Amino acid sequence: MSKEVTNGQILQAITELSKELGDVKQELGDVKQEVREVKQEVKDVKQEVKKNADKIDKLDAKVTVLSEGLLDTQAEVKILKNAK
């Protein structure tokens, strides 16, 4: 028993596949846009992290300078106390 496929059925199948392909292309386009947006967000976050790291490095240097100055002052006070 042979089942014949008509030209109309072939056309219908091609039309459905074409629509599905169009839908997939649209979804892919949406995904690509989302990926671009996420990449930009990641880039922005990296820049913010870099800025914060620079601020932390500067603050660390300031704390180090202040600590060294405080140690010098404490040493001088100790010397003066011992001289009494």
C-alpha positions as MATLAB code, in Angstrom:
seq = 'MSKEVTNGQILQAITELSKELGDVKQELGDVKQEVREVKQEVKDVKQEVKKNADKIDKLDAKVTVLSEGLLDTQAEVKILKNAK';
ca = [
       0.000    0.000    0.000;
       1.659    3.162   -1.208;
       0.808    6.480    0.309;
       1.051    9.240   -2.221;
       2.118   12.729   -1.229;
       0.502   15.520   -3.108;
       2.126   18.738   -4.201;
      -0.206   20.563   -1.824;
       1.063   18.519    1.116;
       4.660   19.188    0.103;
       3.892   22.895   -0.186;
       2.180   22.835    3.219;
       5.215   21.118    4.801;
       7.617   23.606    3.206;
       5.451   26.504    4.393;
       5.392   25.166    7.971;
       9.145   24.555    7.977;
       9.735   28.014    6.569;
       7.618   29.567    9.332;
       9.448   27.541   11.978;
      12.783   28.606   10.502;
      11.646   32.229   10.618;
      10.648   31.828   14.261;
      14.013   30.240   15.098;
      15.842   33.070   13.302;
      13.852   35.626   15.309;
      14.660   33.838   18.562;
      18.310   33.668   17.580;
      18.281   37.393   16.840;
      16.750   38.036   20.267;
      19.367   35.856   21.939;
      22.165   37.640   20.082;
      20.814   40.991   21.309;
      20.667   39.682   24.868;
      24.252   38.429   24.571;
      25.377   41.869   23.356;
      23.614   43.508   26.291;
      25.169   41.080   28.786;
      28.618   41.631   27.259;
      28.163   45.397   27.680;
      27.056   44.914   31.278;
      30.105   42.730   31.961;
      32.332   45.386   30.396;
      30.720   48.066   32.574;
      31.141   45.940   35.701;
      34.798   45.285   34.864;
      35.379   49.029   34.502;
      33.678   49.652   37.846;
      35.771   46.935   39.509;
      38.921   48.503   38.042;
      37.928   51.929   39.405;
      37.247   50.435   42.823;
      40.534   48.534   42.796;
      42.361   51.767   41.998;
      40.563   53.534   44.853;
      41.432   50.679   47.220;
      45.089   50.822   46.174;
      45.158   54.571   46.821;
      43.445   54.164   50.184;
      45.871   51.381   51.097;
      48.802   53.649   50.299;
      47.321   56.417   52.467;
      46.756   54.022   55.370;
      50.333   52.781   55.034;
      51.704   56.334   55.129;
      49.534   57.226   58.117;
      50.520   54.016   59.914;
      54.202   54.686   59.347;
      53.758   58.238   60.638;
      51.899   56.940   63.671;
      54.651   54.420   64.375;
      57.251   57.190   64.168;
      55.228   59.324   66.574;
      54.787   56.425   68.978;
      58.522   55.755   68.863;
      59.312   59.396   69.607;
      56.873   59.411   72.539;
      58.450   56.253   73.919;
      61.917   57.764   73.632;
      60.752   60.916   75.416;
      59.096   58.870   78.189;
      62.261   56.817   78.666;
      64.370   59.988   78.838;
      62.536   61.242   81.948;
];
